[in-house]
């Protein structure tokens, strides 16, 4: 007989989630109203019609989730206002406050250091294949030196090891707990799912819930769905650096945008998940022991070694997924090429999804002339991975995507919501919560939709902002 985990809570009882959300939204209303009012006054002279265009995307993402909701009568209006206000406030703080801007520039410098260090390590093992000036043959095309397996994937190894070390030193742990408290107070989440949602931003879609593993069987269906959705709306700390490395040459301040995208997509994921599967009104108070499910390392060396092992699993998973899904898409494209050409070009998955997502790309703020290209990137992200989409965007000609469109698409692509992640989540939760495997399988496709639309909602919020806020 398996005993349930013994947990304790020190503090007052909690009300149901609906009342929590209402109180949470009302608690941030004065600050949000003040900051949004200031933003409106300062930015009024900097707005253009394209900024208002992004309002369409904001409404469209919520409308799609409402259309597939399990209870359309329970739309969380207060949570919607609170989540959008939280996203706007975070963007304004990160890009509008000088101290935060300095911190983001520091993130960019840190990414450069990590990239250079990873290249040094890869060069020691793989030699000239890792790039660098010392090549055994004349280089006529420097761009050909960029090989994903030797230039980007080693970064994931280094960052995973570093993340484990920072977790052992409690630095990353306290950052995650700080964001967990923020989500708990502003979004009306209970303690365990708030902590897991915050940890997901830094650790990944399956790694985040590990920290509340003892409570996964106690979460309501809505909370479990919310965790899966937030996991697909964000990326992990290890892949953030890899994406910034890919976009470094085509997007100014790429590291700051990638970091901001993953953080502010979490509230969007919470909101859209709550729209699709509203909170259960009979949700009871869950006791919470912050130490339950925590990752523990014996020493700093143990953290580095185990972090490297975890990173190797991530690297192999990313590489294998890219090989298989790119191969499958190429196979389908060859079959589709047998069909008659449309408008002088062969039929392909990318063209089809590009046409399907063109209206969505326009709605989030991309000009109509660039929307087919942006829609194609959304299709690549959904069918392949965000890795493939970022690589494709880095190779896209400047004439096809303006600087503003690249910035918006960076936010729209920065999430794990793709077909491959469906399998990753089913496999991960089958280990973490085997008793709820059937529930996860029944919800995971809707969670992918919520995660996909959450990044588009985030892109819409960024598209609403005046370009000068980002240095444009």
C-alpha positions as CSV (number, residue, x, y, z in Angstrom):
1,X,0.0,0.0,0.0
2,X,1.5,3.3,-1.1
3,X,1.1,6.1,1.3
4,X,0.2,9.6,0.2
5,X,2.9,12.2,0.7
6,X,2.7,14.0,4.1
7,X,2.5,17.7,3.5
8,X,2.0,20.7,5.7
9,X,0.8,24.2,5.2
10,X,1.4,27.1,7.5
11,X,-1.0,29.9,6.7
12,X,-4.6,30.7,6.3
13,X,-7.1,28.6,4.3
14,X,-7.5,29.5,0.7
15,X,-10.8,30.3,-1.1
16,X,-11.8,28.6,-4.3
17,X,-9.9,29.5,-7.5
18,X,-12.5,31.8,-8.9
19,X,-12.4,34.0,-5.8
20,X,-8.6,33.7,-5.8
21,X,-8.4,35.0,-9.4
22,X,-10.8,37.8,-8.6
23,X,-8.8,38.9,-5.6
24,X,-5.6,38.5,-7.4
25,X,-6.7,40.6,-10.3
26,X,-8.2,43.3,-8.1
27,X,-5.0,43.4,-6.0
28,X,-2.9,44.4,-9.0
29,X,-5.5,46.6,-10.6
30,X,-4.4,49.9,-9.1
31,X,-0.7,49.4,-10.0
32,X,-1.6,48.1,-13.4
33,X,-4.0,51.0,-14.1
34,X,-1.4,53.5,-13.0
35,X,1.4,52.0,-15.1
36,X,-0.8,51.4,-18.1
37,X,-2.1,55.0,-17.8
38,X,1.5,56.3,-17.8
39,X,2.3,54.1,-20.7
40,X,-0.7,55.4,-22.6
41,X,0.3,59.1,-22.1
42,X,4.0,58.6,-22.9
43,X,3.3,56.3,-25.9
44,X,0.4,58.1,-27.4
45,X,2.6,60.1,-29.7
46,X,4.6,57.0,-30.7
47,X,1.7,54.7,-31.7
48,X,1.0,53.8,-35.3
49,X,-1.9,51.9,-36.9
50,X,0.2,48.7,-37.0
51,X,0.3,48.8,-33.2
52,X,-3.5,48.7,-33.0
53,X,-3.5,45.9,-35.5
54,X,-2.1,43.6,-32.8
55,X,-5.3,44.1,-30.8
56,X,-6.8,41.7,-33.4
57,X,-4.4,39.0,-32.4
58,X,-5.0,39.6,-28.7
59,X,-8.8,39.1,-29.2
60,X,-8.3,36.2,-31.8
61,X,-6.2,34.0,-29.5
62,X,-8.7,34.3,-26.7
63,X,-11.6,33.8,-29.0
64,X,-10.2,30.6,-30.5
65,X,-9.6,29.2,-27.0
66,X,-13.1,30.2,-25.9
67,X,-14.5,28.4,-29.0
68,X,-13.0,25.1,-27.8
69,X,-13.7,25.8,-24.1
70,X,-15.4,23.1,-22.0
71,X,-17.6,25.7,-20.4
72,X,-18.1,28.9,-22.5
73,X,-20.2,30.5,-19.8
74,X,-17.2,30.8,-17.4
75,X,-14.9,33.1,-19.3
76,X,-12.4,34.5,-16.8
77,X,-12.7,38.2,-17.5
78,X,-10.8,39.3,-14.4
79,X,-8.0,36.9,-15.1
80,X,-7.8,38.0,-18.7
81,X,-7.3,41.6,-17.6
82,X,-4.8,40.6,-15.0
83,X,-2.8,38.4,-17.3
84,X,-2.5,41.0,-20.1
85,X,-1.7,43.7,-17.5
86,X,1.0,41.5,-16.1
87,X,2.5,41.0,-19.5
88,X,2.5,44.7,-20.3
89,X,4.0,45.6,-16.9
90,X,6.8,43.1,-17.3
91,X,7.6,44.3,-20.8
92,X,7.6,47.9,-19.7
93,X,9.8,47.1,-16.7
94,X,12.3,45.0,-18.7
95,X,12.6,47.4,-21.6
96,X,11.6,50.7,-20.1
97,X,13.5,50.9,-16.8
98,X,17.2,51.8,-17.2
99,X,18.3,49.3,-14.5
100,X,16.4,46.5,-16.2
101,X,17.8,47.5,-19.6
102,X,21.3,47.3,-18.1
103,X,20.4,43.8,-16.8
104,X,19.2,42.7,-20.2
105,X,22.3,44.0,-21.8
106,X,24.2,42.0,-19.2
107,X,22.2,38.9,-20.3
108,X,23.4,39.5,-23.9
109,X,27.0,39.7,-22.7
110,X,26.4,36.5,-20.7
111,X,25.0,34.7,-23.8
112,X,28.1,35.8,-25.8
113,X,30.4,34.4,-23.0
114,X,28.4,31.1,-22.9
115,X,28.5,30.8,-26.6
116,X,32.3,31.4,-26.8
117,X,32.9,29.0,-23.9
118,X,30.8,26.3,-25.5
119,X,32.6,26.8,-28.8
120,X,35.9,26.4,-27.0
121,X,34.8,23.1,-25.4
122,X,33.3,21.8,-28.7
123,X,36.5,22.8,-30.5
124,X,38.6,20.8,-28.1
125,X,36.5,17.7,-28.8
126,X,35.4,18.2,-32.4
127,X,38.2,20.3,-33.7
128,X,37.6,22.5,-36.8
129,X,34.0,21.2,-37.1
130,X,33.1,23.5,-34.2
131,X,34.0,26.6,-36.4
132,X,36.5,29.2,-35.5
133,X,39.3,30.9,-37.5
134,X,41.6,27.8,-37.6
135,X,40.3,25.9,-40.6
136,X,42.3,23.3,-42.5
137,X,41.1,24.6,-45.8
138,X,40.4,28.0,-47.4
139,X,36.9,29.3,-46.4
140,X,35.0,30.9,-49.3
141,X,31.6,31.0,-47.5
142,X,32.0,31.7,-43.8
143,X,28.3,31.0,-43.2
144,X,28.9,27.3,-44.1
145,X,31.0,27.0,-40.9
146,X,27.8,27.1,-38.9
147,X,26.9,23.5,-38.1
148,X,24.0,23.1,-35.7
149,X,25.3,19.9,-34.1
150,X,28.7,21.5,-33.2
151,X,27.7,25.2,-32.8
152,X,24.4,25.2,-31.0
153,X,23.9,21.9,-29.3
154,X,27.1,22.2,-27.1
155,X,25.6,25.4,-25.7
156,X,22.7,23.3,-24.3
157,X,25.2,21.0,-22.6
158,X,27.0,23.9,-20.9
159,X,23.8,25.7,-19.9
160,X,22.3,22.6,-18.4
161,X,25.4,22.0,-16.3
162,X,25.4,25.7,-15.3
163,X,21.7,25.6,-14.4
164,X,22.2,22.6,-12.1
165,X,25.1,24.4,-10.4
166,X,23.0,27.6,-9.9
167,X,20.2,25.5,-8.6
168,X,22.5,23.8,-6.1
169,X,23.7,27.2,-5.0
170,X,20.1,28.2,-4.5
171,X,20.4,31.1,-6.9
172,X,18.1,29.8,-9.6
173,X,15.8,28.2,-7.0
174,X,15.1,31.5,-5.3
175,X,14.5,33.1,-8.7
176,X,11.9,30.4,-9.5
177,X,10.3,30.8,-6.1
178,X,10.1,34.6,-6.6
179,X,8.2,34.1,-9.9
180,X,6.1,31.4,-8.3
181,X,5.0,33.8,-5.6
182,X,4.3,36.4,-8.3
183,X,2.1,34.0,-10.3
184,X,0.4,32.9,-7.1
185,X,-0.5,36.5,-6.0
186,X,-1.4,37.9,-9.4
187,X,-2.9,35.0,-11.3
188,X,-4.8,33.3,-8.5
189,X,-2.8,30.1,-8.7
190,X,-2.4,27.8,-5.7
191,X,1.1,27.2,-4.3
192,X,2.2,24.0,-6.0
193,X,1.1,24.8,-9.6
194,X,2.4,28.4,-9.2
195,X,5.9,27.1,-8.3
196,X,5.8,24.5,-11.1
197,X,4.8,27.1,-13.7
198,X,7.6,29.4,-12.6
199,X,10.2,26.5,-12.6
200,X,9.0,25.6,-16.1
201,X,10.1,29.0,-17.4
202,X,13.7,28.1,-16.5
203,X,13.9,24.3,-16.4
204,X,11.6,23.1,-19.2
205,X,8.2,21.6,-19.8
206,X,8.8,18.3,-18.1
207,X,11.5,19.3,-15.6
208,X,9.4,22.1,-14.0
209,X,6.6,19.8,-12.7
210,X,9.3,17.6,-11.1
211,X,9.5,20.1,-8.3
212,X,5.9,19.4,-7.3
213,X,5.9,15.7,-8.2
214,X,4.4,14.8,-4.8
215,X,1.3,16.9,-5.7
216,X,0.6,16.0,-9.3
217,X,-2.0,13.4,-8.2
218,X,-3.7,16.1,-6.0
219,X,-4.0,18.8,-8.7
220,X,-7.4,19.3,-10.3
221,X,-7.8,18.5,-14.0
222,X,-7.8,22.2,-14.8
223,X,-4.5,22.8,-12.9
224,X,-2.9,19.8,-14.6
225,X,-4.0,21.1,-18.0
226,X,-2.6,24.5,-17.1
227,X,0.8,23.1,-16.2
228,X,1.0,21.2,-19.6
229,X,-0.1,24.4,-21.5
230,X,2.4,26.7,-19.7
231,X,5.2,24.1,-20.4
232,X,4.4,24.4,-24.1
233,X,4.1,28.2,-24.0
234,X,7.6,28.6,-22.6
235,X,11.1,27.3,-23.3
236,X,13.9,26.2,-21.0
237,X,16.9,28.1,-19.9
238,X,19.2,25.8,-21.9
239,X,17.4,26.4,-25.2
240,X,17.0,30.2,-24.6
241,X,20.8,30.6,-25.1
242,X,20.8,28.4,-28.1
243,X,18.0,30.4,-29.8
244,X,19.8,33.7,-28.9
245,X,22.9,32.2,-30.6
246,X,20.9,31.4,-33.7
247,X,19.3,34.9,-33.9
248,X,22.3,36.9,-32.8
249,X,23.1,38.2,-36.3
250,X,19.6,39.0,-37.5
251,X,17.9,40.4,-34.3
252,X,19.3,43.2,-32.2
253,X,19.4,42.3,-28.5
254,X,18.2,38.8,-29.3
255,X,19.0,37.4,-25.8
256,X,16.9,39.9,-24.1
257,X,13.9,39.2,-26.4
258,X,14.2,35.4,-26.0
259,X,14.4,35.7,-22.1
260,X,11.5,38.1,-22.0
261,X,9.4,36.0,-24.4
262,X,9.6,32.9,-22.2
263,X,8.8,34.8,-19.0
264,X,5.8,36.8,-20.2
265,X,4.3,33.8,-22.2
266,X,3.7,32.0,-18.8
267,X,0.8,34.3,-17.9
268,X,-0.6,33.9,-21.4
269,X,-0.4,30.2,-21.0
270,X,-2.2,30.3,-17.7
271,X,-5.0,32.5,-19.1
272,X,-5.7,30.5,-22.2
273,X,-5.5,27.2,-20.3
274,X,-8.1,28.6,-17.8
275,X,-10.3,29.6,-20.8
276,X,-10.2,26.1,-22.3
277,X,-10.7,24.2,-19.1
278,X,-12.0,26.6,-16.4
279,X,-11.0,26.1,-12.7
280,X,-13.0,23.5,-10.9
281,X,-15.3,25.4,-8.4
282,X,-14.9,22.6,-5.9
283,X,-11.1,22.8,-5.8
284,X,-10.0,22.3,-2.2
285,X,-7.1,23.8,-0.4
286,X,-3.9,21.9,-1.2
287,X,-1.3,21.7,1.6
288,X,2.1,22.7,0.3
289,X,5.6,21.8,1.6
290,X,8.1,23.8,-0.4
291,X,10.8,21.1,0.0
292,X,8.7,18.3,-1.6
293,X,10.0,17.1,-4.9
294,X,13.0,19.4,-4.8
295,X,16.1,18.5,-6.8
296,X,19.0,17.8,-4.5
297,X,22.7,17.6,-5.4
298,X,25.4,16.2,-3.1
299,X,27.9,18.9,-4.1
300,X,28.8,21.4,-6.8
301,X,30.7,18.8,-8.7
302,X,27.7,16.4,-8.5
303,X,25.4,19.2,-9.8
304,X,27.7,19.8,-12.8
305,X,28.0,16.1,-13.6
306,X,24.2,15.4,-13.3
307,X,23.4,18.6,-15.1
308,X,25.7,17.5,-18.0
309,X,23.9,14.2,-18.1
310,X,20.5,15.9,-18.2
311,X,21.9,18.2,-20.9
312,X,23.0,15.2,-23.0
313,X,19.5,13.8,-22.9
314,X,18.2,17.2,-24.1
315,X,20.8,17.4,-26.8
316,X,20.1,13.9,-28.1
317,X,16.3,14.5,-27.9
318,X,16.6,17.8,-29.9
319,X,18.9,16.3,-32.5
320,X,16.9,13.1,-33.0
321,X,13.6,15.1,-33.2
322,X,15.0,17.4,-35.8
323,X,16.3,14.5,-37.9
324,X,13.1,12.6,-37.8
325,X,10.6,15.4,-38.3
326,X,12.6,17.2,-41.0
327,X,12.9,13.8,-42.8
328,X,9.1,13.2,-42.4
329,X,8.3,16.6,-43.8
330,X,10.7,16.2,-46.7
331,X,9.0,12.8,-47.5
332,X,5.6,14.4,-47.4
333,X,6.8,17.3,-49.5
334,X,8.1,14.9,-52.2
335,X,4.7,13.2,-52.3
336,X,2.8,16.5,-52.5
337,X,5.2,17.6,-55.3
338,X,3.5,14.9,-57.5
339,X,0.3,17.0,-57.4
340,X,-0.2,19.8,-60.0
341,X,1.7,23.1,-59.2
342,X,-0.3,25.9,-57.6
343,X,0.6,29.4,-58.8
344,X,3.7,28.2,-60.5
345,X,5.2,26.5,-57.5
346,X,4.9,22.9,-56.1
347,X,2.6,22.2,-53.2
348,X,4.4,21.8,-49.9
349,X,3.5,21.6,-46.2
350,X,5.2,24.9,-45.5
351,X,3.2,26.6,-48.3
352,X,0.0,25.1,-47.0
353,X,0.6,26.1,-43.4
354,X,1.9,29.4,-44.5
355,X,-1.4,30.1,-46.2
356,X,-3.4,28.8,-43.2
357,X,-1.5,30.9,-40.7
358,X,-1.2,34.1,-42.8
359,X,-4.3,35.7,-41.2
360,X,-2.9,34.8,-37.7
361,X,0.5,36.3,-38.5
362,X,-1.2,39.5,-39.7
363,X,-3.4,39.6,-36.6
364,X,-0.4,39.6,-34.2
365,X,1.1,42.6,-36.0
366,X,3.0,41.5,-39.1
367,X,2.3,43.6,-42.3
368,X,0.1,41.7,-44.8
369,X,2.9,41.7,-47.4
370,X,5.1,39.8,-44.9
371,X,2.4,37.7,-43.4
372,X,2.8,34.6,-45.7
373,X,6.5,34.4,-44.8
374,X,5.6,34.8,-41.1
375,X,2.7,32.3,-41.4
376,X,5.2,29.8,-42.9
377,X,7.4,30.2,-39.9
378,X,4.5,29.5,-37.6
379,X,3.8,26.3,-39.6
380,X,7.4,25.2,-39.4
381,X,7.3,25.8,-35.6
382,X,4.2,23.7,-35.2
383,X,5.1,20.8,-37.5
384,X,8.8,20.7,-36.9
385,X,10.1,22.6,-33.8
386,X,10.9,26.2,-32.8
387,X,14.5,25.3,-33.4
388,X,13.8,24.8,-37.1
389,X,11.6,27.9,-37.2
390,X,14.3,30.1,-35.7
391,X,16.9,28.7,-38.1
392,X,14.6,29.3,-41.0
393,X,14.0,32.9,-39.8
394,X,17.7,33.5,-39.4
395,X,18.1,32.6,-43.1
396,X,15.1,34.7,-44.2
397,X,16.0,37.7,-46.4
398,X,15.6,41.2,-44.8
399,X,13.2,42.1,-47.6
400,X,10.9,39.3,-46.6
401,X,10.7,40.2,-42.9
402,X,11.3,43.7,-41.5
403,X,13.1,44.2,-38.2
404,X,9.8,44.8,-36.3
405,X,8.3,41.6,-37.8
406,X,11.4,39.6,-36.8
407,X,11.0,40.8,-33.3
408,X,7.2,40.0,-33.2
409,X,7.9,36.5,-34.7
410,X,10.6,35.9,-32.1
411,X,8.0,36.1,-29.4
412,X,5.5,34.0,-31.5
413,X,8.0,31.2,-32.1
414,X,9.5,31.1,-28.6
415,X,7.6,28.1,-27.1
416,X,7.7,24.3,-27.1
417,X,4.2,24.0,-28.6
418,X,4.8,21.5,-31.5
419,X,3.8,18.0,-32.4
420,X,7.0,16.5,-31.0
421,X,6.3,18.1,-27.6
422,X,3.0,16.1,-27.4
423,X,5.0,12.9,-27.2
424,X,7.5,14.4,-24.8
425,X,4.7,15.5,-22.4
426,X,2.9,12.1,-22.6
427,X,6.2,10.3,-21.9
428,X,7.2,12.7,-19.1
429,X,3.9,12.8,-17.2
430,X,3.6,9.0,-17.6
431,X,6.6,8.8,-15.4
432,X,5.8,11.7,-13.1
433,X,2.1,10.9,-12.6
434,X,1.4,7.4,-14.0
435,X,-2.1,7.4,-12.5
436,X,-3.1,10.4,-14.6
437,X,-1.6,9.2,-18.0
438,X,-5.1,8.8,-19.6
439,X,-6.0,12.4,-18.5
440,X,-2.8,13.8,-20.0
441,X,-3.3,11.9,-23.3
442,X,-6.9,13.3,-23.5
443,X,-5.8,16.9,-22.9
444,X,-2.3,17.2,-24.5
445,X,-3.5,18.2,-28.0
446,X,-5.6,21.0,-26.5
447,X,-2.6,22.0,-24.4
448,X,-0.5,22.2,-27.5
449,X,-3.2,24.6,-29.0
450,X,-3.1,26.7,-25.8
451,X,0.7,26.9,-25.8
452,X,0.8,27.7,-29.5
453,X,-1.7,30.5,-29.1
454,X,-0.1,31.8,-25.9
455,X,3.1,32.7,-27.8
456,X,1.0,34.4,-30.4
457,X,-0.9,36.3,-27.7
458,X,2.5,37.4,-26.3
459,X,3.6,38.5,-29.8
460,X,0.4,40.6,-30.0
461,X,1.1,42.3,-26.7
462,X,4.6,43.1,-27.9
463,X,3.2,44.3,-31.2
464,X,0.9,46.7,-29.3
465,X,4.0,48.4,-27.8
466,X,5.6,51.5,-29.5
467,X,8.7,50.6,-31.4
468,X,10.8,53.1,-29.5
469,X,10.4,51.0,-26.3
470,X,12.6,48.4,-27.9
471,X,15.0,50.9,-29.5
472,X,13.3,50.9,-32.8
